[in-house]
Amino acid sequence: MAWFQEWFGEEYLELYSYRDSTEAKQQVAFFCSRFGNFRGPVLDLACGTGRHVSELQAAGYHAVGCDLSFILLQSGRTEYGPMPLVRADMRSLPFCNGSFAGLVNFFTSFGYFSDEDENALVLREMSRVMRDGAVFLFDYLNVAHELQRLTDRERRATPIGDVTIERWYDSSDRSFNKRITIGQKRYLERVRGYDLDEITAMFTASGLMIEDAFGNFDGSKYRRSSPRLILAGRKR
């Protein structure tokens, strides 16, 4: 079983509980400031519990969430109430061509696959379900920043017990890896690190034009030292 099929459950929710509706509200406000109000639905790809979907709806958008984790989707409906959420794999989205006027992807929900073609397939699927001229906001890690701040090992006290987190960068496949140990359970996170030039080439090949690159949700321009790589653009 792939790591992303095992990890995104109850333990994940506890470990990342600080990723809450307050953060989602700030990030959706950034989306609003960049693109304003427009007609047509917005897809939150890899929506998790749907916290951004809830905030997008509150901001006046017709938002739809999509995620592979049944547990995260169910948790979101319990916490935020009824929402249009769909369970699906991002490599094969259950939407018609040109369904969406906008698309968001938050919290490094890209680069999950060891096969480069599968990561590229995600972008092609994003492009396929977007209308011509549809806008996107893509929140991803900054490779240079992550390499500089990489912490080999840490321990956290959480409501589910002590958690040990081990991190390493694998130069052979340029992936950032995280091993999470909770009691007798072990989980893995693995994300392929793409720099801005690589991401730009991949997006362009999929018909997605990057118009701006930000380093944080405060609107600061992207630099190698920025904590994030946030891309804003539209489908050609």
URQUIRA-V457887 format. One record per run of one state. SS is the DSSP state (h for helix, s for strand, l for the rest). FROM is the first residue (numbers start at 1). TO is the last residue. If there is no record, write none. Layout:
SS | FROM | TO
SS | FROM | TO
This chain:
l | 1 | 2
h | 3 | 7
l | 8 | 9
h | 10 | 15
l | 16 | 20
h | 21 | 35
l | 36 | 40
s | 41 | 45
l | 46 | 50
h | 51 | 58
l | 59 | 61
s | 62 | 67
l | 68 | 69
h | 70 | 80
l | 81 | 84
s | 85 | 87
l | 88 | 99
s | 100 | 105
l | 106 | 115
h | 116 | 129
s | 130 | 141
l | 142 | 142
h | 143 | 148
l | 149 | 152
s | 153 | 158
l | 159 | 160
s | 161 | 170
l | 171 | 174
s | 175 | 182
l | 183 | 184
s | 185 | 192
l | 193 | 195
h | 196 | 205
l | 206 | 207
s | 208 | 214
l | 215 | 220
s | 221 | 221
l | 222 | 227
s | 228 | 235
l | 236 | 236
